[in-house]
Amino acid sequence: QELSVDDLDLIFIENVGNLVCPAEFDLGEDFRTVVISITEGNDKPLKYPLIFREARVILVNKIDLLPYTDFSLDKFEEDIARINPAAEVFLLSGRTGQGIEDWIRWLIKEVRVKGA
């Protein structure tokens, strides 16, 4: 079935499940967002620098679990600042809702700017 993108304000394109493949392809997107869970460890920016360099937004999910992991938010933020200092970083928790409203506000603002 064909989809008319002229009638859409926003499309999410999910990657294939890893942080390597999607970084190499131009999908015609307005911006890229990387979602990382703190339970995955804070080594991902150095392990997969291309996707983090290309991202305009980085969502750090499961932030409510931070006290129960060895994830270093300071180290993660330092690595992001070196790789992509312009990236917006949002700390989120799907369970508690922390940061979700900030992310949605940012997203709505970007959609409106694009549509203007």
N, C-alpha and C positions, 0 to 999 in steps of 0.2 A: 504494500500500500504506500502511496506517495503522501508525503507530509509537506504542506505549504509552510515554509519557515516565515513567510511574510506575516502570518497571523500569530506568531509567537513572540513573546518578550524575553523568554529565558529557556535555555536548553541545557541540561546537565548531560555530559558525556562521561560515563564511568570508564576507568581504565580496565585492563584485563586482569588485574589482581596483583601487579607488582609495580615497583617504582622505576623500572628500567625502560620497558617498552614504550609507554606513552610519552616519554620525554623526547623521543627521537622523531615524532611525527607532527606535522602541522595539520591540525584539524579545522583550522579556520576560526578558532575560538577567539573571543575578545580578551579573555584572561584565563589563566590556569590556577587551579586551587589544588593544593596537596593536603590530604587528610592523613594524619599520623596518630597512632594511639600510643600513649606513654608506656603501655605494656609491651610495645615492640622494641623499646630501648632508644636511647638518645644518640645512637651512632648513625642513624639514617642520613642526616645531611652530608656527612663526610663519605659515607658509603655510596650514596646516590646523588652526587652534587648537581648533576644536570637538571634533574626534575625540580630541585629546590632553587636552582638559579633561574629557571624559567617561570617559576610560580610567582604570581602576584599576591596570592593569599596562602597562608599556611594555617590549617586548623589542627590544633593539638587536642585530640579527643581523650576522654576518660581521665580528665584532670582530677576528678574526685578520688582517683586511685593513687595519686602521687605519693601520699604518705606510706603506701604499702609496696612501693617499688624502689629500685635503685636509680630510677630516671633522674637525671640532673637537669632541671629546667634552666639553670644558669648556663651550663655547658651547651645545651641545645640552643639557647638564645645567642650565645657567643658564636657558635658555628654558623647559625643563620645570618648573623650580622656580618660575618666574613664572606659568606657565599652570596648573599642577596640582601644587602642592608635596606633595600626599598620594600621588601616584602612586608605585608600586613600579617601579623600573627594574632590569632584568636585562640584563647584557652577555653575549651568547651567540655561540658559533661552532658551527655544525652540523658543520664540518669537524674541529675539534679537540675538540669536546665541552665547551669552556669555558662555564661558567655553566648548562649544561643540568640538572645535578643540583639546583642551587639553585632553578631555575624549577619543576622537577617536585616538589620538596619543598613549595614554596609552594602549588602547585596541589593537591596531596594534602591539605595542611592545610585549604585552603579548602573542598574537597569534604567533608571530615570535619566541619568546622564547620557547613556547610549541612545535612548529613545528621543532625546531632545533635538 
